[in-house]
Amino acid sequence: MAEPPPEPEPERPEMPPGMELVRTTPLFDPDTVPPAILGAHQVASGVWGRLVCRSGRVGFAFEEPEDSPVVELGPGDHFDIPPERRHRVVLLGPATFVVEFHRPRSGRATEPSTESGTGS
């Protein structure tokens, strides 16, 4: 009997160097998270997001490709979100998290880093 194909490795973009934090959302939990965050949405052009898990477990998934796996984050983990890339947050139980928004300092690029890493 053939083994099933392996799960695709989750994509883990990395925020480029030289980005500056410009805003952080309030702390969200299952009762306070806006429904739009749980559905498909995207970060504005030129802005990078960073999903930061504070407690419990939350998930992150890109909308394209369609079979993108959900990346699980635990306390202290984060996931960098490139500009204009449709994605969603997935609640995996009781959890708290914030979303940070970063912009390039003047003259910096906003393309993902080509270095590989876990992002957490």
C-alpha positions, -999 to +999 in steps of 0.1 A: +000+000+000+015+034-010+020+060+016+000+093+012+020+122-001+037+143+025+019+175+037+032+206+019+058+226+039+041+258+052+053+289+036+070+312+062+078+347+048+101+369+068+097+406+072+125+425+055+150+443+077+145+480+084+108+478+091+093+499+119+063+491+141+035+517+135+005+501+152-006+472+173-042+460+176-058+455+210-054+421+225-079+398+209-095+366+223-123+344+210-149+368+223-133+400+210-117+390+177-134+409+148-151+384+124-132+399+094-099+387+109-112+351+108-122+354+071-101+361+040-085+395+041-051+412+034-027+438+047-025+471+028+001+478+001+035+486+016+025+473+051+036+440+067+016+424+094+028+402+122+005+379+140+017+374+176+003+347+198+002+357+235-015+326+250-031+294+238-029+284+202-039+303+170-035+293+134-026+312+102-033+302+066-028+319+032-058+317+010-037+309-021-027+283-029-060+267-019-044+239+000-021+261+021-017+244+055-027+261+088+005+271+107+000+267+144+014+293+167+018+290+205+026+316+232+055+339+220+053+326+184+047+350+155+040+348+118+050+376+093+023+386+068+034+402+035+015+431+020-015+424-002-015+386+004-049+371+012-049+351+045-070+343+076-065+337+113-078+304+127-088+300+164-076+267+177-091+270+211-089+296+239-062+321+229-051+357+230-032+374+202-024+408+186-015+419+151+013+443+146+016+465+115+051+475+102+061+500+075+095+504+059+117+532+072+122+556+043+139+541+013+136+504+023+121+476+002+090+457+013+097+424-005+100+392+017+134+381+028+148+352+009+164+337+040+147+307+054+137+305+091+108+296+114+096+332+119+091+325+156 
